Amino acid sequence: MAIKRIHIVGSGPRTGTTLLAELMKTCFDIDIYTSHENRLYKSPLKNGSVFLTKAPQDILLVEQALKMWKDLTILYMIRDPRDTIVSKHKKDPDRYWASLRYWKTYSEVGKKLMQHPRFITIRYEDLVHKPDEIQDLLEEKIPYLKKTKNFSNFHEESDISNESELALGGVREISTNSIGNWKNHLPRIKEQIRKHGSITKDLIEYKYEENDKWEEILNDVEDAEFESHYPEYFTKEEIRKRRRMNKFMFRWTIARHKDFPLAVKEFFIKYHFYTPKDK
């Protein structure tokens, strides 16, 4: 029997992918998982039935992978982009972690896949507000998953890696405290919108706002400049690296696929991976 693969991606860094991965491996019967991040093209190091991995940036790779890999399910974490761009990481606590470049790029890819039956979208806000309901939803959509304990109790038995603990800021009960934290960082919000453009249409589409009136809160905010841990824009070198990775993924997917004639024909006619535009 083929190994079932569940891979977690996100609308950017700091979207809750680490939290979801820890919930999944602690509260479902999953027998193969990695300590923190593992790319989509990595194979399991041992035999088993369910292999769980996560890499937020792999949202750029999953469209064709879903077409070719019938035992793959993607969990797509989205979070209010305003909260993601004011989030910090213990690895670099004095700077914001990432800019709006990720939301602007990754969310556009995610929108195209939302109707795919093996592409499951989870809002971070829903996960922390009602974790057990999200767990029930995952059980319903992924029939081979078997619950061992409730998401809401994961902190009582979780055994996480140092990397995951850093990303989460420690093992603790699921909390909603970070929701809406962007309101405490208005100069950062104004700066990011100036650099990357409006996000109001997206906020309305994903039900973070009902209309554009939220922008009024920025009217009297003084503009400022902030440094992020990751570069503000996708650089030319980064794009080159991603294109090289896309070529590698092409060869890897073809090599592992059993239906070579059909796969090769389809890929050579239609194959492409999305790469972000240079600033």
Buried (B, 14 or more C-beta within 10 A) or exposed (E): EEBBBBBBBBBBBBBBBBBBBBBBBBBBEBBBBBEBBBBBBBEBEEEEEBBBBBBBBBBBBBBBBBBBBEBBBBBBBBBBBBBBBBBBBEEEEEBBBBBBBBBBBBBBBBEEBEEBEBBBBBBBBBBBEBBBEBBBBBBEEBEEBEBEBBBBBBBEEBEBEEEBBBBBEEBEEBEEEBBEEBEEBBBBBBBBBEBBEEBBEBBBEBEBBEEEEBBEEBEEEEEEEBEBBBBBBBEEEBBEEBEEBBEEBBEBBBEEBEEEEEBEEBBEEEBEBBBBEEE
